[in-house]
Structure formats: C-alpha cells, structure tokens
Amino acid sequence: MLMFSIGNLTLPSPFLLSPMAGITDLPFRLLNRSFGCGLAFTEMIGASSVAHGSKYASKMLSTTAEDRPLGIQILGHDSEVIKRSLEMISGAVFDILDLNAACPVKKVVSKGEGAGLLKEPVRFEKIVKGMVEAVPVPVTVKIRTGWDETSVNAVEMALRAEQAGARGLFIHGRTRIQKYSGRVDYDIIGEVKKALKIPVIASGDALTPDLVKKLFDETGCDAVAVARGALGNPWIFRRTAEYLKSGRIAPSPHVHEIADTMRRHLSLNIAFHGERTGVILFRKFFAYYTRGIPLKALTESAVLAKTPDQMVRLIDELWRDPVLNWRRGQKDSGMSQAKGSAFESESGD
Ligand SMILES: Cc1cc2nc3c(=O)[nH]c(=O)nc-3n(C[C@H](O)[C@H](O)[C@H](O)COP(=O)(O)O)c2cc1C
C-alpha cells in the first residue's frame, strides 16, 4: 500500500476522508476507517463557537484511540479568535490542524470565513502563521481554485500557505461560485502541485475508484480526499486501493455486507449520540445506502423510524428479498449516488 506523509505524520494510505459538515462525526469516521481511509477529519468547527465554549463544538471534537490519525478543521476569519480557540482545545487529541478557506456557504463567506479568505490573501497568510505557531502538530489548509473564474488564485494562496509554514495543502478543484457543480479543474490542481514542495491533496468528484485514479493521473497530486463518494459507500476506500493495485474494479459489495455495515453504522451512531438522536441522525444515511432502490414504502418508513428496533427491522427487510440484490453485478453506482442530492447546493466545504 502506498504510504503518504504530512509533516512528520505518516499516513497508512493516500485515500483520505474529506471533512463534511453534518456527516463526519465519530461514528462515520470509525466506519470509513474500517474500510481503509488513511486520515479522517472532523467537520469544520467555528473558531468563535469553540472560543465561546459551544457544546456542539466539543461534541464534534470527541474522539477515541481508534479514531486516528485525526484532523481537526477550523473555520475563522480573525487570527486572535482562532488562537484563543486553539488554547481552548489544547487538551484535545488530534494529529493535524486544518484551516478551512473553501466553504462556499453564504452565511460563512459573508463573515469573510471559508472561501471568503480567498479574497484576503494577506489575512489568510497571517492566520496560517498564527496556527503554525500555536500547535505542535502539522497545519494544513483547504482552499478552492479561487472565488470565481475571473479571480483564480489557487497558486498564490497555496504558496502563501506554504510560506507561512503549512505542511500540506488540500484543494477542491472548483471556485466558490461553482459550489459543488460544474467541472473540476484538474489543470489548476496540477499547477498548484508543481508550485509547491509540500504535499497536495486533491478534492472534487472523487466519487468512484476510477475518478479517484483520474485525480491522481491528471493532477500529479500526492493524495485524494473523498467526500460525497463515501456517503452510503464506505467501500470506496477498499475498492480504490484494490483498483490502484490490480487495475481491476472489484464488484460492488454483497448485499449481506451492505446490511451488516448499515447495522454497524447504526450501532456506532447510537453509542455516540444516544438512542433517539442516533436513530434520527441515521435516517439520512439510510437514504444514502439505499439510493436507487425501488422500494419507496421502506425508504419512506426510515424517515419516520424512531427506535433502534424499527430501524434494524427496516434494514433487515430491505435486504432479505433476493429481488433486491440490486447492487450485485451492477456497474459502480458512485456517480449516480452523488448526483442530484440535497447537499449539492448548500453545504460546507
Ligand atoms: C454535506 C457536505 C458537507 C461538507 N462540509 C465540509 C466541511 O465541513 N469542510 C470542508 O472542508 N469541506 C466540506 N465539504 C466539501 C468536501 O470536503 C469536498 O471538498 C467536496 O464535496 C468536493 O469533493 P466531492 O466532489 O468528491 O464530494 C462538504 C461537502 C458536503 C457534500
């Protein structure tokens, strides 16, 4: 297996789990790790909410010994607030600290945070420098290609991050204006890779094993961060590793494995969030795992399930019927899984 390093941290695989707000909590990270992801991130955590002692933020920072290596992602605009938030979490366990300069959401960029930082290169560099001075672990930065197509400045931003001491650069190959649609710009990612000495991790449409390979081939990047491709599809990590090794894409997982994985995900959710919230939060994952299944009544029932028993019964029912071995022999469905979903327009980045 290809090893990969960020600063002094050696990662077991170059296929990483990208941060996703509302998704990459401890249960989701543990599940994806079991299929071979080399590094996982918390969702973006607002520096000001950490500085104000937010309970949600401290829940998102919860981790366990198996949840390593772990990256924490910070969202902010003010270097002093970010430094204060880092003092507040100085007891937290993590291996990488990442700055989010990529989130396209309106209420984030309107505060100058996330992709808003792409418009303020000098401030951005100062923030990165402050973070590097504040923590003993490698600092990384996540950017987009630019604000819009007339202001593509990824190479400048990446060089500034490197200059400020960042040890790795994540880049989503789209502009802020594109959000999650339109073409991923492989050329800009390739230019960033050529300009930097630190490793470059590419993000954008890493939806199937062959699209992950395409990111490596077209950009020369050192690693790939998988996001939407892992929704209801943690096997993407195992199948991508196999594909890069053998040149063959393994068939989709057997229905029994899908059902087992859903049950495991549900029980991790319950252990972490408690019965009620664990089941409610699992509803969206039920939809991801079963996207494309022509059984409307079952998928509609999952949206109403309130107890672990109800949810487990639906999972059992779903996979019992052999007619529903719909995935077996099917061509990889990662692409269609990611299309047209609710998160395409308004989510973090
Ligand atoms: C639901 C959702 C939430 C996201 N939240 C974050 C986030 O908190 N931080 C971040 O850096 N990127 C976030 N992203 C962006 C992804 O990490 C990734 O860069 C982007 O989706 C492109 O990769 P993909 O096309 O393979 O999905 C989010 C994406 C989605 C779909």
The ligand as an SDF file (V2000), in Angstrom:
LIG
                    3D

 31 33  0  0  0  0  0  0  0  0999 V2000
  -22.5110   17.5970    3.0310 C   0  0  0  0  0  0  0  0  0  0  0  0
  -21.1530   18.1950    2.8030 C   0  0  0  0  0  0  0  0  0  0  0  0
  -20.5420   18.8710    3.8230 C   0  0  0  0  0  0  0  0  0  0  0  0
  -19.2650   19.4010    3.6380 C   0  0  0  0  0  0  0  0  0  0  0  0
  -18.6390   20.0160    4.7000 N   0  0  0  0  0  0  0  0  0  0  0  0
  -17.3420   20.3920    4.5790 C   0  0  0  0  0  0  0  0  0  0  0  0
  -16.6120   20.8760    5.7020 C   0  0  0  0  0  0  0  0  0  0  0  0
  -17.1030   20.9730    6.8280 O   0  0  0  0  0  0  0  0  0  0  0  0
  -15.3110   21.2510    5.4970 N   0  0  0  0  0  0  0  0  0  0  0  0
  -14.7100   21.1320    4.2610 C   0  0  0  0  0  0  0  0  0  0  0  0
  -13.5310   21.4500    4.1220 O   0  0  0  0  0  0  0  0  0  0  0  0
  -15.3860   20.6580    3.1950 N   0  0  0  0  0  0  0  0  0  0  0  0
  -16.6720   20.2750    3.3370 C   0  0  0  0  0  0  0  0  0  0  0  0
  -17.3220   19.7470    2.2380 N   0  0  0  0  0  0  0  0  0  0  0  0
  -16.6260   19.6280    0.9380 C   0  0  0  0  0  0  0  0  0  0  0  0
  -15.9470   18.2840    0.7520 C   0  0  0  0  0  0  0  0  0  0  0  0
  -14.9880   18.0520    1.7500 O   0  0  0  0  0  0  0  0  0  0  0  0
  -15.2880   18.1810   -0.6350 C   0  0  0  0  0  0  0  0  0  0  0  0
  -14.2130   19.0690   -0.7300 O   0  0  0  0  0  0  0  0  0  0  0  0
  -16.2680   18.4800   -1.7650 C   0  0  0  0  0  0  0  0  0  0  0  0
  -17.5140   17.8370   -1.5490 O   0  0  0  0  0  0  0  0  0  0  0  0
  -15.7090   18.0310   -3.1160 C   0  0  0  0  0  0  0  0  0  0  0  0
  -15.4900   16.6550   -3.1240 O   0  0  0  0  0  0  0  0  0  0  0  0
  -16.5290   15.6340   -3.8660 P   0  0  0  0  0  0  0  0  0  0  0  0
  -16.9030   16.2980   -5.1690 O   0  0  0  0  0  0  0  0  0  0  0  0
  -15.7180   14.3890   -4.0270 O   0  0  0  0  0  0  0  0  0  0  0  0
  -17.7000   15.4980   -2.9760 O   0  0  0  0  0  0  0  0  0  0  0  0
  -18.6090   19.2640    2.3880 C   0  0  0  0  0  0  0  0  0  0  0  0
  -19.2510   18.6010    1.3600 C   0  0  0  0  0  0  0  0  0  0  0  0
  -20.5030   18.0560    1.5460 C   0  0  0  0  0  0  0  0  0  0  0  0
  -21.1410   17.3260    0.4160 C   0  0  0  0  0  0  0  0  0  0  0  0
  1  2  1  0
  2  3  1  0
  2 30  2  0
  3  4  2  0
  4  5  1  0
  4 28  1  0
  5  6  2  0
  6  7  1  0
  6 13  1  0
  7  8  2  0
  7  9  1  0
  9 10  1  0
 10 11  2  0
 10 12  1  0
 12 13  2  0
 13 14  1  0
 14 15  1  0
 14 28  1  0
 15 16  1  0
 16 17  1  0
 16 18  1  0
 18 19  1  0
 18 20  1  0
 20 21  1  0
 20 22  1  0
 22 23  1  0
 23 24  1  0
 24 25  2  0
 24 26  1  0
 24 27  1  0
 28 29  2  0
 29 30  1  0
 30 31  1  0
M  END
$$$$
